Amino acid sequence: MKEYKPVFDHQTTIFTSRFLFFIVLSFFLISLLNYQSDMTVLTLIVIGIILFTMLWSRFSVSKLKIEFKVDKHRVFPDEEIKIDVRAENNKLLPIWLKVSLEFTQSFFVSKSPASNNSFLLWFQRSSFTWKLTSLKRGCFNIGHPQIAVSDLFGFFPKQQTRNDSADLIVFPKISGIRPFSLPEQKFFSIPGARSPVLDPVYIIGTRDYQSSTPARLIHWKPSARLCKLQEKVCEPSIQGKVLLVVDVNLFFENRAEEDFERMLEATASMAVYFERKGNAVGFMTNAKIAGAKSGFIPLSRNRNNLPMILETIARMEMKSACSLADIFHHHISVLWGINCIFCSYSIDESILKMKAFYTAKRIPVKYFVSSTDALKEDMAFALDSVHPIDSICL
């Protein structure tokens, strides 16, 4: 634990003020010199209480065990987080204990008081609980409980701040998305059953078995019914790949923090929407990511991919860290079958240059912007497919 400036209210009394202690000591010497036995006894009692409580407070910190626990580390806005601070007094000396938890009220709200106090007897335990409600997305470090320990009178509290903390990820808010279609891309662009790659999940019929067909495509039930081998006729394999891209540059230049948050909520909602449709979803951004994390999540359909995308969006800051073109060239190796959704504050010359790159690679792109007021007509015409983000958010 490290020392910090006092944050607990503490009233000064005759037992804690150095000036008053000096006066009591002066009265003791005067009464001793003038043989005032009653005054001498009284001042001795006061001095004894002061010295006794000072020693009590000094040893009250020893063998005090503090445990810090958070029940959740990843939540959505308006979700409740429970924080427990458990104290255990492992000695014969009883103590007075006060625990305070600081948090930013613009990001969290709590119905419980910021600080709680309790008396701990010998070898006794106590628990302090806070229930916080998250208000907005982000990456936060919560904890660092501040404690004050002293004698039972609370005359000389020893105040300290602990290093116990936990990283909390608040995901962006998820809202409904109006259904919209993306260009369907089939393997090798060959439609129907003529595709060289078949998907055994989607069976459209049966036919007589051909010697060139692999044995794994034999349909045994119709073969038994017709008493001759039948093979499965399958649809071609369709790989739905959606890459969500967020450009942070124009948000930063226009200081559009509210638009930035709304765009992130829409992007997260689209990630959930396409993942539920069975698409392989990826994410890419040039924003600075808190915790020195990567701004690229590969296209995948595994169950861990969506939480990684949501966490990356939660960690995003409205600052540019690198170029989108550099990220694309460095990470995207397989370009076939990708549908790109590009999200930005508006459209500028750099985005038009990226459009030429997408066209050369035959990647269809849909553009969503937060502000249509700043959109120039020639740029909108050049892109052919620019939509306000509010048009798809329910």
Residue pairs with C-beta under 8 A, 6 or more apart in sequence:
1 160
1 161
1 162
1 163
2 160
2 161
2 163
3 159
3 160
3 161
4 146
4 159
4 160
4 161
6 159
7 100
7 146
7 159
8 98
8 100
8 115
8 146
8 148
8 157
8 159
10 16
10 154
10 157
13 20
13 155
14 20
14 21
14 24
14 46
15 21
15 46
15 49
15 50
15 53
15 153
15 155
16 155
16 156
21 47
21 50
24 43
24 46
24 47
24 50
25 43
25 47
27 39
27 43
28 39
28 40
28 43
28 44
28 47
30 36
30 39
31 37
31 39
31 40
31 43
32 40
50 155
53 151
53 153
53 155
53 156
54 155
54 156
56 93
56 150
56 151
56 152
56 156
57 149
57 150
57 151
57 155
57 156
57 157
57 158
58 156
58 158
59 91
59 93
60 93
60 95
60 96
60 149
60 150
60 151
60 158
61 149
61 158
61 160
62 91
63 89
63 90
63 91
64 87
64 88
64 89
64 90
64 91
64 95
64 97
64 149
65 87
65 88
65 90
66 85
66 86
66 87
66 88
66 145
66 147
66 162
66 164
67 84
67 85
67 86
67 87
67 88
67 164
68 83
68 84
68 85
68 143
68 145
68 162
68 164
68 165
68 166
69 83
69 84
69 85
69 86
70 81
70 82
70 83
70 84
70 142
70 143
70 166
70 168
71 81
71 82
71 83
71 84
72 79
72 81
72 82
72 168
73 166
73 167
73 168
73 169
74 168
74 169
74 171
74 307
74 311
75 81
75 134
75 168
75 169
75 170
75 171
76 134
76 170
76 171
76 173
76 174
77 134
77 135
77 136
77 137
77 170
77 171
77 172
77 173
78 133
78 134
78 135
79 133
79 134
80 131
80 132
80 133
81 108
81 131
81 132
81 133
81 134
81 142
81 168
82 129
82 130
82 131
83 101
83 129
83 130
83 131
83 132
83 142
83 143
84 127
84 128
84 129
85 99
85 101
85 127
85 128
85 129
85 145
86 125
86 126
86 127
86 128
87 97
87 99
87 118
87 120
87 125
87 126
87 127
87 128
87 147
88 123
88 124
88 125
89 95
89 97
89 120
89 121
89 122
89 123
89 124
89 125
90 123
91 122
91 123
92 122
92 123
93 122
94 119
94 120
94 121
94 122
94 124
94 152
95 119
95 120
95 149
95 150
95 151
95 152
96 117
96 118
96 119
96 120
96 149
96 150
96 151
96 152
96 153
96 154
96 157
97 117
97 118
97 119
97 120
97 126
97 147
97 148
97 149
98 115
98 116
98 117
98 118
98 147
98 148
98 149
98 157
99 115
99 116
99 117
99 128
99 145
99 146
99 147
100 114
100 115
100 116
100 145
100 146
100 147
100 148
101 114
101 115
101 130
101 143
101 145
101 146
102 114
102 144
102 146
103 110
103 132
103 142
104 140
106 135
107 134
107 135
107 136
107 138
107 140
107 170
108 132
108 133
108 134
108 135
108 142
109 132
109 133
109 135
110 130
110 131
110 132
110 133
111 131
112 129
112 130
112 131
116 128
118 126
118 128
119 152
120 126
132 142
134 168
134 170
136 170
136 261
137 170
137 171
137 172
137 173
137 261
137 264
137 265
137 313
137 314
138 170
138 314
138 315
139 167
139 168
139 169
139 170
139 290
139 291
139 314
139 315
140 167
140 168
140 170
141 165
141 166
141 167
141 168
142 165
142 166
142 168
143 162
143 164
143 165
143 166
144 161
144 162
144 163
144 164
144 165
145 161
145 162
145 164
146 159
146 160
146 161
146 162
147 159
147 160
147 161
147 162
148 157
148 158
148 159
148 160
149 157
149 158
149 160
150 156
150 157
150 158
167 291
169 311
169 314
169 315
170 314
171 268
171 310
171 311
171 313
171 314
172 261
172 264
172 265
172 267
172 268
172 310
172 313
172 314
173 265
173 268
174 265
174 268
174 269
174 272
175 265
175 266
175 269
175 393
175 394
176 269
176 393
176 394
177 266
177 269
177 270
177 273
177 392
177 393
177 394
178 391
178 392
178 393
178 394
180 366
180 392
182 240
182 242
182 339
182 364
182 366
183 339
183 364
184 238
184 240
185 238
185 239
185 241
185 336
185 337
185 339
186 195
186 236
186 237
186 238
187 195
187 196
187 197
187 236
187 237
187 238
187 239
187 337
188 195
188 196
188 197
190 196
190 236
191 236
192 235
192 236
193 204
193 233
193 234
193 235
193 236
194 236
195 236
195 237
197 236
197 237
198 217
198 234
198 235
198 236
198 237
199 234
199 235
199 236
199 237
199 238
200 216
200 217
200 232
200 234
201 234
202 234
202 235
203 219
203 232
203 233
203 234
203 235
204 233
204 234
204 235
205 233
206 219
206 222
206 230
206 231
206 232
206 233
207 230
207 231
207 233
208 228
208 229
208 230
208 231
209 218
209 223
209 228
209 229
209 230
209 231
210 231
213 231
217 231
217 232
217 234
218 229
218 230
218 231
218 232
219 230
219 231
219 232
222 230
223 229
223 230
239 280
239 337
240 274
240 277
240 278
240 279
240 280
240 339
241 279
241 280
241 282
241 299
241 337
241 338
241 339
242 270
242 274
242 279
242 280
242 281
242 282
242 299
242 338
242 339
242 340
242 341
243 281
243 282
243 283
243 284
243 299
243 332
243 338
243 339
243 340
243 341
244 267
244 270
244 271
244 281
244 282
244 283
244 284
244 309
244 341
244 343
245 283
245 284
245 285
245 324
245 340
245 341
245 342
245 343
246 263
246 264
246 267
246 283
246 284
246 285
246 287
246 313
246 316
246 343
246 344
247 285
247 286
247 324
247 342
247 343
247 344
247 345
247 351
248 260
248 285
248 286
248 287
248 316
248 318
248 319
248 320
249 286
249 320
249 344
249 348
249 350
250 256
250 344
250 345
250 346
250 348
251 257
251 259
251 260
251 263
251 318
251 344
251 345
251 370
252 318
252 319
252 320
253 345
254 345
254 346
254 371
254 374
256 345
256 370
256 371
257 318
259 345
259 370
259 371
260 318
260 345
260 370
262 370
262 389
263 343
263 344
263 345
263 368
263 370
263 389
264 313
264 316
265 393
266 343
266 368
266 389
266 392
266 393
267 283
267 313
267 343
268 309
268 310
268 313
269 393
270 341
270 392
271 281
271 283
271 306
271 309
271 310
271 313
272 306
274 281
275 281
275 305
275 306
278 301
279 301
280 299
280 300
280 301
281 299
281 300
281 301
281 305
281 306
281 309
282 296
282 297
282 298
282 299
282 300
282 305
282 309
283 296
283 297
283 309
283 312
283 313
284 295
284 296
284 297
284 324
284 327
284 328
284 331
285 295
285 296
285 312
285 316
285 324
286 295
286 320
286 321
286 322
286 323
286 324
286 327
287 295
287 316
287 317
287 318
287 319
287 320
287 321
288 316
288 317
288 319
288 320
288 321
289 295
289 312
289 315
289 316
289 317
289 321
290 315
290 316
290 317
291 315
293 312
293 315
294 312
295 312
295 316
295 321
295 322
295 327
296 327
296 331
297 305
297 308
297 309
297 312
298 305
298 331
299 338
324 354
325 353
325 354
325 357
328 357
332 338
335 361
335 362
335 363
338 363
339 363
339 364
339 365
339 366
340 358
340 363
340 364
340 365
340 366
341 365
341 366
341 368
342 351
342 354
342 365
342 366
342 367
342 368
343 367
343 368
343 369
343 389
344 351
344 367
344 368
344 369
344 370
345 369
345 370
345 371
345 374
346 369
346 370
346 371
346 372
346 374
346 375
347 367
347 369
347 375
347 376
347 379
347 380
347 383
347 386
348 379
351 367
351 383
352 379
352 382
352 383
355 365
355 382
355 383
358 364
358 365
365 385
366 385
366 387
367 383
367 385
367 386
367 387
368 386
368 387
368 388
368 389
368 392
369 375
369 386
369 387
369 388
369 389
370 388
370 389
372 386
372 388
375 386
379 386
380 386
